[in-house]
Amino acid sequence: MRYNLADLHMHSFCSDGLRTPTQAVEEACEAGLQAISLTDHDTVEGIPEATEAGKRLGMEVVPGTELSAHVREREVHILAYCIDCNDDQFGTNLEKAFKSRHQRGIGIVEKLNGLGLGVSLEDVLEQAKGSPLGRPHIAAALVEKGLVVDKNEAFNRYIGDRGPAFKAKPYTSAEDVIALIHRIGGVAVLAHPGASLHEGIIQQLISFGLDGVEVFHPAHQPPQIDFYNQLADRHGLLKSGGSDSHGNVDGTRIGDYGVGYEVIEAMRERAATYA
């Protein structure tokens, strides 16, 4: 049975997930969803494969990605939906993000080696397999080398935001990211704001043209869901949601969190004002 539901946040091995884009679509079909959005970090590489799999299996795939940005010193993630993946300027921005992720990875590996952990950039790149390099790949390399028990230990002891090997991403203006998303006909949705994102940051994102907020997410407890529901109502924001599934055995599954199909319709209506 196919339900009138959509999971609008998930990852494949084109960024830091473990599944192929085709497998993501297959899992969504098994979960009985009507539509998904593949939202890999700073890449749209998996969208064509997912779209083809969707056509074959009767699953609608909304083009998407998850972009890193900053408001002052705070890093935020912006989900972009209904985008033109073939736009040249957008492609150039993704190439810059790929290179900056690589440079950040080099810096983290250098810090880890300064702490006496014998991990090489080659070890990390083997985990990334050509996708935009992220801290989960570095964590996986540490696990593979037997330097930590699991990825959680890697983040908690070494590469988390307060860890001794942490290195921040290069500054990217959230205002510029949102403007780019609008220029390529998409809508910009704040990903997993959780309990720690100050409302002042969200207000500033709204002033930049933010279109929506991810209300439903595995990290959101009922009080956060209520808060972001009300915030979206006050500011006329789209309400999105998804599993943020990476394909881990112990993680959430595609379809565990999501929204009704009417959210996609509302996104398309909003996106039409930018196209």
N, C-alpha and C positions, 0 to 999 in steps of 0.2 A: 504494500500500500504506500502511495506517495502523499506525504502531508504537505500542507500549505505553509511550510516553514523554511527558513534560510539560516545557514551558518555563515557569517560574513567575516570570519577571522580564523585563518589557518595557515600552516606553513608546510613547504615541501623541502626536498634536499637542494632546491635551487637557492635556499638561504640556510637556515639552521634546523630544518626539519629532517625527518628520517625516511619519509615516503616520497615516491615519485608524484608528479602532478596527476598522472592517471590514477594512481592508487588513492589519491585524495578524493577524486570524483567517484571512484568505486565505493569507497567507505561512506561517502555521502548518500549514494544510492542505497546502500545496505541500511543506512539509518532512516531511510524514508523521506529524505529532504527533497524539496522542489528546486532549490537554488543554493549556490555557494559563491564565495569570493575567495580566491587564492591570494593571500596577502603576504608574500615573502618580503623580507627586509631589503629595501633599497634595490629591488630588481623586479622585472616583469618577465624574466626569462621563461618561467613555467606556464605563463598564460596561454600561449598557442597550444601546447600539449593538452592542458586542462580543457581548453575550449573544444578541441577535437574529440577528446574523450567524452565531454558533455554532450556533443552532438550525437555520438554513437549510442550513448546510454540514456539519452533523454533528460539530462541534467543541465539546467541553466547555470552558466558561469559568468559572473559579473567581473570585469577586469578590475584588479586592485593591486595595491602594494602598501607596505608599511614604511614610512619615511621618518628618519631621525631629524629632529629640529631642536632649537633652543629658544627659550624665553628667558632673557637675561642669562643667569648662570645655570638655569634648570633645563635638563634634557627632557624632551617630551617626544612621544611617537604619534605621528599623524597618519591615519588610514586614508588612502585615496581610493575612491570608487568611481566607476563609470568613466574611466580615463581613456584617452587616446594613447595607447602604448607605443605607437609608431611615430610620435612627435619627435622631431630631431633635437629640439632644445631639451626636452625631457630626457632623451637618451644621453645627451651630453652631461646632464646633471647626475644621472645614474652612474656614468663612467667616473665622474669626480668622486662620488660617494664610494665606489668600489676602490679607487686608489687611496682615499683617506682611510678606509677601513683597513687596507693592507698596511699602511704606514703605522696606524695605531697598533695593529697586531705585532709589528716589529718591535715597537716600544714596550709592549707588555712582555714579550718574550725576553727582551733584554733585561727587564726588571726581574723576571722570574730567575734568570740565570744569575743575576746579581745576588739573589737570595739563596743560591746554591742548588737550584732545581735544574737538572740537566734536560732541558727540552729545547728543541731547535725549531726554527721557522719551518723547515721542511716537514717536521712532525705535525705542525699545525696545518700547513697547506694540504697535507694528505687527508686530514679530517674534513677540510673545507671542500675539497674536490672541485675547485674552480668557482665556487659560489662566493658571494661577498663575505669576507672574513669577519667573524664575530667571536665574542668571548665564549660562547658555547663550544666552538671548535677548539679553542685553546684549552677549555676544561676537558674536552674529550681526549685531547692529546696528553694531558696530565694523567688522566685515568689510564690510558693505553700504556703509558710508561711506568705505571704503578706508583706514581708519586702522590696520588690521593685515592681514596676509596671510591668516590663518585663525584659527579659534577657539583653537587651541593657543597661538598668539602672544598672543591677548587674555588668556588665563589666565596664561601665563608672565610677561608683562610688566606686566599691570595688575590683573586682578581675581581672581587665584588667592589661596589662603589667606595667602600672604606678600606679595601684591602691594600697591602703594601705594594702590590704589582699593578694597581689600577692606573689606567691612563684614560683621560677623558677624550671623547671624540672631538674633532675640530668643530668650531662654532658654526652652526648653520641657522640662520634667522628663520624662525617659525613664520614670520610675516611673509618672507620670500617664498617659503615652501607652500603656504596656502595660496599665494598669488599664482604660483606655477601650476598648482592643481586646478585652479579655476581657469587658467589660460588654456589648458588642454581639455576643458570641458568636463572636469570632474568635481566631486564634492569632497570636502575635507572633514574628517571625523576624528576627534581626540580619542586615542586608544587607551584603554585600561587606566583611567586616572586614579583609581583606588582610593585609599584613605589618606595618602600623604601629599597629594597635590593641592597646594594652597588655592583657595577660590580666586585670589587675586590673579594668579597665573591664568586660570580659565577665563576670567573676565578680559584679560589682555588678548587671549586667543580669539575671543568673540569679537573684540574690536578689530582684529586682523581679518575677520571674515569667516571664522570657523562655522561650519555648517551643522555639525552634529557631535554627539558624545556617545561613546560606547557604554551603555548603561548595564548591559548584561555580559558578565565576564566571570570566569572561575575565581578570580581574585576578589570579586566584589561580594561582600556580605550584605544581608538584607538592608541594614541602615544606609550603606553606600548606594544600593539600587534605588532606594526611596529618595535619597538626596539628589542623585543625578536625574531621576525621573522628574522631580520638581524643578530642578535647575533648567532642564530642557524645556519644560512647559513655560517657565518664566521668560526664556529668551528665544523661543521659537526654534529650538534646535531639533534636528533629526535624532531619533533614538535608535542606536544600532546595538549589535551584540553578536557574540560568537564564542567558540570554544577556545580559540588561540591554541588549537591542538598542533603539536609538533610530531606526533606519531610515536611518542615514548610509551612504553608498555605501562608505566605507572602514572601516565598523564591523562588529561581529559581526552575524550574521543570526539570526533567530528559529530556534531548533532547534539552533544550534551548541553550546549548553550546556543541560543540563537534568537531570532525574531520572526515575526510574521512576514509574509511576502509583501504586504503593503508598505513595509519599510523600503524595499527596493523600488517600488513604484514612486514613493515620495522622493527618493534619491534621484531618480531619473527626471522627475519634474523639476527638482532644484537644479540639477546639472544642465537642463535645457536652457536655463537662464544665463549660463556661462558659455554655452557652445557658440 
